[in-house]
Amino acid sequence: MTLTVAIPKGALYEESAARLRAAGIDMPEDPGRRLTVTTSDGTALLLLRPTDVPAYVEFGAADCGIVGADVLWEAEGGVCELADLGFGACRLVVAGRRSDRYHEGAPLPTFLRVATKFEKSAESFFAERDVPIQLIKLHGSVELSPLVGLADLIVDLVATGNTLREHDLVVVNEIATSTARFIVNPIRFRAKYAAITALLAKLDGEARA
């Protein structure tokens, strides 16, 4: 039974493709601008923006997919996470200007503005600590916001931390670590149980190798 698999373009694509290739799926080295690919074994690939992967799986356009945990934190749900594939590690952090010394315990402003595209994660983190905030949603260049006075803090993903250092920002708190996850549509999982679990076993085996 053939599968339709949602694959994220961008940072997770190369390792996702390598894992699927090792699992026996004829993945293209460079998909270019293609959005769909049918491999030699009949597997259909949907090549998507990472934030779109959960929706394609949730509504059944794809049987299963690979996506970062950070995307799932912000998604509405409706998919089942079956495995942590262990690659693409990065951290979701709270960061601020080094000069503000929040990382050294300096008191936060009473009217705290936080810039991020990770709204749910930021709201949850500060609510658990009973810290009221005003969220400012940004889709890019979030590191700029403290430098120009738009926000006091940011919530963003970091891998190496180089971008923070380049803007003289420092980590104030670490919220969570994100890695690539294997997700499925619950209905398709029951209908294509053998094919999905066979693929998962190969992917999970690669993760543990």
Backbone bond lengths (Angstrom), bond angles and torsions (degrees), N, CA, C in turn:
res aa  C-N    CA-C-N  psi(-1)  N-CA   C-N-CA  omega(-1)  CA-C   N-CA-C  phi
1 M - - - 1.458 - - 1.525 109.08 -
2 T 1.315 117.55 126.43 1.459 121.35 -177.15 1.523 111.35 -81.20
3 L 1.317 114.37 156.42 1.457 121.06 -177.91 1.521 111.03 -119.97
4 T 1.326 115.29 155.25 1.450 122.09 168.26 1.525 106.75 -111.16
5 V 1.333 115.75 122.19 1.461 121.44 -172.48 1.526 109.31 -119.35
6 A 1.324 116.79 128.75 1.465 122.35 177.06 1.525 108.97 -89.69
7 I 1.334 115.70 125.61 1.457 122.17 -176.46 1.525 109.01 -119.77
8 P 1.327 118.21 133.22 1.469 119.43 178.57 1.523 111.17 -80.41
9 K 1.320 115.98 132.71 1.456 119.43 168.87 1.520 108.72 -76.18
10 G 1.320 117.12 170.84 1.449 119.87 177.33 1.517 113.10 91.83
11 A 1.327 116.31 -142.94 1.458 121.93 -169.18 1.525 113.75 -61.88
12 L 1.328 118.31 -31.47 1.461 120.60 -176.56 1.531 113.07 -90.75
13 Y 1.340 117.54 -6.24 1.468 118.34 -172.18 1.522 112.37 -64.70
14 E 1.301 117.62 -48.50 1.464 120.09 -172.64 1.521 112.00 -59.06
15 E 1.329 117.11 -47.89 1.462 119.75 -179.84 1.524 111.33 -71.68
16 S 1.346 117.54 -35.83 1.473 120.08 175.40 1.519 110.31 -59.42
17 A 1.333 115.27 -45.68 1.466 120.09 -179.98 1.525 110.67 -63.15
18 A 1.325 117.14 -40.95 1.461 120.46 -179.96 1.526 111.06 -64.01
19 R 1.331 116.99 -41.90 1.469 120.26 179.12 1.528 110.83 -64.84
20 L 1.323 116.72 -44.16 1.461 120.17 -179.25 1.523 110.89 -67.91
21 R 1.324 115.77 -35.62 1.470 119.73 177.31 1.529 109.63 -63.47
22 A 1.342 116.04 -42.94 1.464 120.43 177.94 1.521 111.55 -65.43
23 A 1.336 116.32 -25.62 1.465 121.02 178.11 1.525 112.32 -83.06
24 G 1.340 116.68 0.78 1.465 120.51 175.69 1.509 115.51 100.09
25 I 1.327 117.61 8.70 1.467 121.38 179.31 1.527 108.67 -98.04
26 D 1.300 116.19 130.09 1.464 122.75 -174.90 1.530 110.12 -77.98
27 M 1.331 115.72 80.29 1.460 121.51 -176.58 1.524 110.89 -79.91
28 P 1.340 117.14 139.62 1.466 119.30 175.29 1.525 110.92 -70.44
29 E 1.331 116.56 142.93 1.468 120.88 176.79 1.519 110.62 -65.74
30 D 1.315 115.88 -44.75 1.456 121.02 -179.21 1.524 108.59 -136.41
31 P 1.329 118.25 104.64 1.463 120.06 -177.21 1.524 113.79 -73.48
32 G 1.343 116.77 -11.27 1.462 119.00 -178.02 1.518 110.92 61.47
33 R 1.323 115.72 -132.51 1.464 120.35 -178.98 1.524 112.79 -95.10
34 R 1.319 116.72 4.56 1.461 118.93 -179.12 1.521 111.60 -64.93
35 L 1.316 114.97 142.33 1.461 121.24 178.53 1.523 112.00 -103.39
36 T 1.312 116.90 -21.98 1.466 121.48 177.55 1.518 109.34 -135.05
37 V 1.325 114.57 144.60 1.465 121.89 176.45 1.513 107.43 -141.64
38 T 1.328 116.62 134.75 1.462 120.76 171.48 1.522 107.62 -108.01
39 T 1.329 116.42 120.20 1.454 120.79 -174.64 1.524 110.67 -81.81
40 S 1.333 115.50 173.17 1.469 121.14 -176.08 1.527 112.37 -63.50
41 D 1.349 117.39 -23.87 1.469 119.67 179.30 1.530 112.30 -93.14
42 G 1.341 116.32 5.36 1.456 120.27 176.90 1.517 114.97 93.00
43 T 1.350 117.73 -2.95 1.460 120.29 177.51 1.531 109.49 -67.33
44 A 1.321 116.63 133.10 1.468 121.13 176.26 1.515 108.54 -97.28
45 L 1.321 116.28 128.29 1.451 122.00 179.25 1.524 109.49 -109.65
46 L 1.316 116.27 133.79 1.461 122.19 172.32 1.520 106.65 -109.30
47 L 1.319 117.31 118.97 1.458 122.66 -175.37 1.532 108.10 -100.69
48 L 1.329 116.36 107.90 1.460 121.59 -163.68 1.520 112.47 -127.13
49 R 1.334 114.65 161.65 1.455 119.20 166.45 1.525 107.37 -62.74
50 P 1.328 118.01 139.19 1.468 119.92 -176.76 1.531 113.96 -51.42
51 T 1.334 116.92 -40.92 1.466 119.49 -177.24 1.521 113.10 -68.48
52 D 1.336 117.49 -14.77 1.467 120.58 -179.94 1.521 113.35 -92.14
53 V 1.322 117.29 -14.11 1.471 120.38 -175.85 1.530 112.30 -57.72
54 P 1.353 120.38 -48.58 1.473 118.97 -178.65 1.523 113.41 -58.76
55 A 1.333 118.09 -37.80 1.464 120.43 -178.60 1.525 110.87 -66.84
56 Y 1.319 117.57 -41.77 1.464 120.27 179.69 1.530 110.82 -64.07
57 V 1.332 116.35 -35.85 1.465 119.37 178.33 1.530 109.99 -76.22
58 E 1.314 117.63 -44.43 1.464 121.05 -177.54 1.520 112.19 -57.36
59 F 1.339 117.12 -42.86 1.460 120.20 -174.91 1.524 113.23 -94.62
60 G 1.345 116.82 11.61 1.449 120.53 169.09 1.516 116.62 84.33
61 A 1.344 118.10 5.95 1.465 119.10 175.18 1.518 110.17 -70.27
62 A 1.328 116.32 -25.53 1.466 122.53 173.52 1.521 108.05 -127.79
63 D 1.325 115.77 146.47 1.463 120.34 177.62 1.522 111.03 -74.74
64 C 1.324 115.75 -38.04 1.459 121.60 -175.00 1.519 108.47 -155.17
65 G 1.322 116.75 174.71 1.456 118.32 -178.74 1.515 111.75 -169.30
66 I 1.314 113.80 173.32 1.459 122.11 176.26 1.524 107.46 -119.29
67 V 1.335 116.14 133.99 1.469 119.62 -177.20 1.521 108.69 -157.24
68 G 1.320 116.36 153.43 1.455 120.30 177.08 1.514 111.78 -72.01
69 A 1.322 116.39 147.01 1.464 120.34 178.21 1.518 111.01 -59.26
70 D 1.332 117.41 -32.24 1.465 120.34 -179.31 1.521 111.79 -60.89
71 V 1.326 116.92 -33.06 1.467 120.85 177.02 1.525 109.96 -70.02
72 L 1.323 116.59 -40.65 1.465 120.71 179.93 1.528 111.39 -65.20
73 W 1.334 117.60 -34.19 1.467 120.06 178.74 1.517 111.80 -59.61
74 E 1.324 116.00 -31.41 1.464 120.33 -176.93 1.531 112.88 -96.94
75 A 1.338 117.73 -9.89 1.464 121.69 -177.32 1.523 110.17 -78.27
76 E 1.342 115.43 166.12 1.464 121.59 -176.68 1.522 112.85 -82.22
77 G 1.298 118.32 -9.02 1.464 120.55 -175.58 1.510 109.86 99.98
78 G 1.317 117.65 -164.83 1.451 120.70 179.00 1.513 114.15 95.21
79 V 1.352 116.65 -1.23 1.458 120.71 174.63 1.517 108.20 -124.42
80 C 1.322 115.64 160.67 1.459 120.96 176.38 1.523 109.04 -108.19
81 E 1.309 116.43 129.93 1.466 121.48 176.13 1.527 108.12 -90.34
82 L 1.337 116.40 118.75 1.458 119.93 -176.04 1.522 113.75 -99.26
83 A 1.329 117.76 -27.40 1.466 118.01 -175.97 1.518 111.44 -158.58
84 D 1.332 114.01 148.46 1.460 122.61 168.83 1.529 105.96 -92.11
85 L 1.326 116.49 115.07 1.464 120.43 -175.98 1.528 112.40 -82.70
86 G 1.331 116.94 -9.97 1.454 119.88 167.88 1.514 117.52 80.34
87 F 1.333 118.58 6.56 1.468 118.60 177.46 1.526 109.58 -119.47
88 G 1.325 115.50 172.12 1.462 120.08 -179.85 1.507 113.32 70.70
89 A 1.325 117.87 32.06 1.460 120.63 -175.65 1.528 111.73 -66.74
90 C 1.310 115.40 134.80 1.457 122.93 172.81 1.525 107.26 -154.30
91 R 1.329 116.09 167.52 1.461 120.47 -175.28 1.519 110.51 -116.84
92 L 1.322 115.70 138.60 1.453 120.60 170.78 1.522 106.55 -92.74
93 V 1.337 116.01 121.13 1.460 119.68 -172.52 1.519 111.34 -132.02
94 V 1.319 114.08 160.30 1.458 122.66 165.71 1.522 106.08 -96.96
95 A 1.327 117.13 130.40 1.459 120.24 -179.05 1.523 110.12 -135.94
96 G 1.319 115.01 155.63 1.458 120.30 179.13 1.512 111.25 -150.41
97 R 1.306 117.20 179.47 1.456 122.06 178.27 1.535 110.28 -65.46
98 R 1.305 115.59 136.89 1.468 119.46 177.06 1.534 110.62 -58.53
99 S 1.317 115.78 -38.45 1.467 120.17 -176.26 1.530 113.27 -66.07
100 D 1.347 117.54 -21.79 1.463 120.32 179.32 1.528 112.72 -78.58
101 R 1.327 115.68 -18.36 1.474 122.90 174.17 1.532 113.79 60.61
102 Y 1.332 116.39 26.83 1.472 118.63 175.56 1.523 110.50 -64.37
103 H 1.328 116.63 -30.53 1.469 120.75 179.33 1.525 111.86 -69.64
104 E 1.342 116.32 -14.95 1.467 120.80 178.22 1.522 111.95 -102.42
105 G 1.340 116.19 5.91 1.461 120.14 177.10 1.501 115.79 99.67
106 A 1.351 117.36 8.15 1.461 119.37 176.42 1.527 109.32 -61.12
107 P 1.362 118.07 143.80 1.474 119.60 -176.84 1.518 112.25 -65.06
108 L 1.321 115.08 141.90 1.459 121.17 177.83 1.525 109.95 -77.16
109 P 1.335 117.49 153.53 1.468 119.85 175.75 1.529 110.72 -61.92
110 T 1.327 116.10 148.98 1.464 120.29 176.49 1.521 110.32 -63.23
111 F 1.314 116.72 -39.81 1.473 122.42 176.98 1.520 107.01 -101.43
112 L 1.331 116.18 91.48 1.463 122.21 -170.50 1.522 110.79 -96.74
113 R 1.313 115.45 121.98 1.467 120.78 178.32 1.521 109.33 -105.43
114 V 1.346 115.34 130.70 1.459 121.87 -176.85 1.526 108.96 -125.57
115 A 1.318 116.22 122.81 1.466 121.81 179.34 1.525 110.18 -99.34
116 T 1.327 116.69 134.81 1.465 120.50 -177.70 1.516 110.61 -172.51
117 K 1.327 116.13 162.95 1.461 120.39 164.96 1.530 109.97 -103.49
118 F 1.340 116.11 -5.69 1.469 121.75 -179.65 1.528 108.58 -96.81
119 E 1.319 115.26 69.15 1.466 120.76 -172.27 1.532 112.62 -62.69
120 K 1.329 117.11 -49.26 1.464 119.61 -176.89 1.518 111.60 -62.61
121 S 1.314 116.12 -43.91 1.461 120.33 -178.36 1.519 110.72 -65.15
122 A 1.330 116.74 -41.77 1.467 120.35 179.91 1.525 110.99 -66.36
123 E 1.330 116.30 -46.04 1.466 119.95 179.88 1.519 110.93 -59.18
124 S 1.320 116.01 -44.65 1.461 120.41 -178.61 1.528 111.35 -64.34
125 F 1.326 116.80 -43.76 1.462 120.56 -177.93 1.523 111.23 -60.84
126 F 1.318 117.28 -48.79 1.459 120.02 -176.82 1.532 111.90 -75.11
127 A 1.343 117.60 -32.44 1.462 120.35 177.50 1.525 111.02 -64.54
128 E 1.337 116.60 -38.67 1.466 120.11 178.54 1.532 111.46 -62.70
129 R 1.315 115.82 -25.23 1.472 121.11 -179.65 1.524 111.70 -100.83
130 D 1.337 115.34 6.53 1.462 121.62 177.92 1.532 111.59 56.59
131 V 1.341 114.89 41.13 1.466 121.20 177.96 1.526 108.32 -110.26
132 P 1.329 119.13 111.53 1.462 120.22 178.90 1.533 110.75 -71.69
133 I 1.319 115.75 139.20 1.463 120.33 -178.47 1.519 110.28 -138.26
134 Q 1.316 114.90 158.32 1.458 121.27 165.42 1.515 106.78 -106.95
135 L 1.324 116.63 120.23 1.461 121.22 -179.83 1.523 109.97 -85.92
136 I 1.321 115.34 136.05 1.455 122.09 173.53 1.519 106.60 -118.26
137 K 1.323 117.71 111.47 1.460 120.64 -176.54 1.523 110.45 -82.57
138 L 1.320 114.95 122.88 1.457 122.18 175.83 1.521 108.68 -125.33
139 H 1.320 116.21 150.99 1.468 120.51 -179.24 1.521 112.63 -107.54
140 G 1.322 116.93 -7.28 1.456 120.75 179.91 1.508 110.11 -170.06
141 S 1.334 116.35 165.70 1.469 123.06 179.40 1.525 111.73 52.72
142 V 1.328 115.90 38.37 1.467 119.49 -177.15 1.527 110.87 -65.13
143 E 1.352 116.97 -27.68 1.467 120.09 -178.85 1.526 112.18 -64.01
144 L 1.315 116.84 -23.23 1.463 120.35 -179.15 1.525 112.23 -71.25
145 S 1.330 117.14 -28.14 1.467 120.32 -168.76 1.532 114.28 -60.58
146 P 1.343 120.82 -40.38 1.474 117.45 177.04 1.524 112.15 -70.46
147 L 1.314 117.01 -29.10 1.463 120.35 -175.44 1.518 112.15 -69.70
148 V 1.334 117.24 -28.28 1.466 120.87 -178.34 1.526 112.15 -106.24
149 G 1.350 116.51 7.36 1.453 120.38 176.23 1.516 115.60 83.46
150 L 1.330 116.74 10.71 1.465 119.00 178.14 1.524 111.08 -71.75
151 A 1.328 117.20 -36.89 1.463 121.63 -177.23 1.515 109.55 -141.08
152 D 1.338 115.47 156.65 1.459 120.90 175.07 1.520 111.21 -84.71
153 L 1.325 115.45 -37.59 1.452 122.01 -177.92 1.522 109.80 -135.74
154 I 1.333 115.60 161.49 1.466 120.83 171.44 1.522 108.30 -124.98
155 V 1.315 115.23 156.40 1.464 121.99 168.88 1.517 105.47 -121.11
156 D 1.326 115.77 118.98 1.460 118.95 -174.25 1.526 110.28 -154.31
157 L 1.328 114.97 166.07 1.459 121.31 175.68 1.516 109.91 -84.72
158 V 1.320 116.24 139.39 1.457 120.89 172.21 1.524 108.73 -132.04
159 A 1.317 114.59 144.13 1.465 120.32 175.19 1.523 108.82 -110.19
160 T 1.322 117.16 -68.65 1.460 120.93 179.29 1.525 112.39 -91.47
161 G 1.327 117.57 -22.40 1.456 121.18 -175.89 1.514 113.71 85.32
162 N 1.330 116.92 1.87 1.469 120.10 -177.59 1.522 112.42 -62.31
163 T 1.333 116.87 -40.51 1.470 119.80 -177.81 1.520 110.60 -64.45
164 L 1.328 116.91 -39.44 1.458 119.64 176.83 1.531 110.59 -61.64
165 R 1.316 115.92 -47.21 1.464 119.39 -177.97 1.525 111.48 -62.87
166 E 1.334 116.63 -37.94 1.458 120.28 -179.74 1.528 111.78 -62.20
167 H 1.335 117.02 -26.55 1.461 121.49 -179.58 1.531 111.97 -105.59
168 D 1.337 116.16 13.89 1.466 122.98 179.79 1.524 111.83 55.39
169 L 1.352 114.48 40.70 1.459 121.71 173.88 1.524 109.05 -105.50
170 V 1.326 116.15 153.69 1.458 121.17 179.71 1.523 109.80 -133.42
171 V 1.321 115.93 154.35 1.462 121.64 177.25 1.520 109.50 -72.40
172 V 1.315 115.67 128.55 1.464 121.94 176.72 1.530 110.54 -97.34
173 N 1.327 116.39 -43.08 1.472 122.49 176.40 1.519 108.89 -145.15
174 E 1.304 116.19 149.02 1.462 121.03 171.05 1.524 108.11 -102.50
175 I 1.337 116.16 127.04 1.466 120.54 -177.45 1.523 110.99 -89.72
176 A 1.324 117.40 -49.91 1.469 120.29 -176.14 1.519 109.33 -167.01
177 T 1.331 115.25 163.85 1.460 121.92 174.57 1.519 108.96 -106.74
178 S 1.323 115.91 133.04 1.462 121.73 -179.93 1.530 110.51 -107.99
179 T 1.330 115.70 138.14 1.458 122.40 171.59 1.516 108.29 -137.26
180 A 1.325 116.49 170.97 1.464 120.87 -179.94 1.525 110.47 -70.66
181 R 1.325 116.02 138.48 1.471 121.85 -179.63 1.531 110.18 -123.42
182 F 1.321 114.98 151.36 1.465 121.49 175.16 1.522 107.40 -100.29
183 I 1.331 116.16 121.76 1.466 120.68 -176.52 1.524 110.23 -121.33
184 V 1.330 115.39 156.39 1.462 120.52 -179.91 1.526 110.13 -137.13
185 N 1.330 114.17 157.93 1.455 121.48 167.84 1.530 106.92 -81.65
186 P 1.339 119.09 125.21 1.467 120.40 -174.31 1.526 113.97 -57.52
187 I 1.320 116.97 -39.27 1.470 119.56 -179.45 1.519 110.48 -69.92
188 R 1.336 116.56 -44.95 1.467 119.69 178.51 1.529 110.86 -65.03
189 F 1.321 116.97 -30.69 1.462 119.61 179.11 1.519 110.67 -61.88
190 R 1.338 115.63 -41.68 1.471 118.57 177.99 1.529 111.01 -69.57
191 A 1.332 116.35 -39.66 1.469 119.98 -177.05 1.524 112.74 -71.99
192 K 1.334 116.21 -32.59 1.466 120.74 -176.30 1.526 110.41 -122.36
193 Y 1.313 114.75 39.85 1.461 120.86 -173.35 1.527 112.76 -54.59
194 A 1.323 117.47 -48.16 1.463 120.74 -175.38 1.530 111.16 -63.21
195 A 1.329 116.64 -45.71 1.463 120.26 -177.34 1.528 111.00 -67.30
196 I 1.338 117.31 -42.00 1.466 120.25 -178.06 1.522 111.22 -69.70
197 T 1.329 117.28 -42.77 1.467 118.71 -179.69 1.528 111.21 -68.70
198 A 1.337 117.04 -31.47 1.464 119.61 176.61 1.526 110.38 -65.66
199 L 1.344 116.58 -43.02 1.463 119.99 177.59 1.523 110.35 -65.20
200 L 1.324 116.84 -43.75 1.452 120.54 -179.60 1.529 111.30 -61.01
201 A 1.324 117.07 -40.81 1.455 120.42 -179.60 1.524 110.64 -60.41
202 K 1.332 116.56 -39.26 1.467 119.77 179.07 1.526 111.53 -70.97
203 L 1.327 116.26 -41.70 1.464 119.59 179.03 1.515 111.26 -66.32
204 D 1.338 116.32 -41.88 1.449 121.04 -179.10 1.518 110.19 -68.25
205 G 1.320 115.57 -35.32 1.464 119.92 176.11 1.511 112.18 -62.70
206 E 1.339 115.49 -39.66 1.465 119.76 176.71 1.523 110.67 -65.99
207 A 1.320 115.97 -36.76 1.468 119.66 -178.74 1.526 110.32 -65.51
208 R 1.334 117.27 -32.35 1.460 121.30 -176.72 1.518 112.75 -91.45
209 A 1.368 115.31 -9.61 1.476 118.80 -176.01 1.532 110.90 -68.39
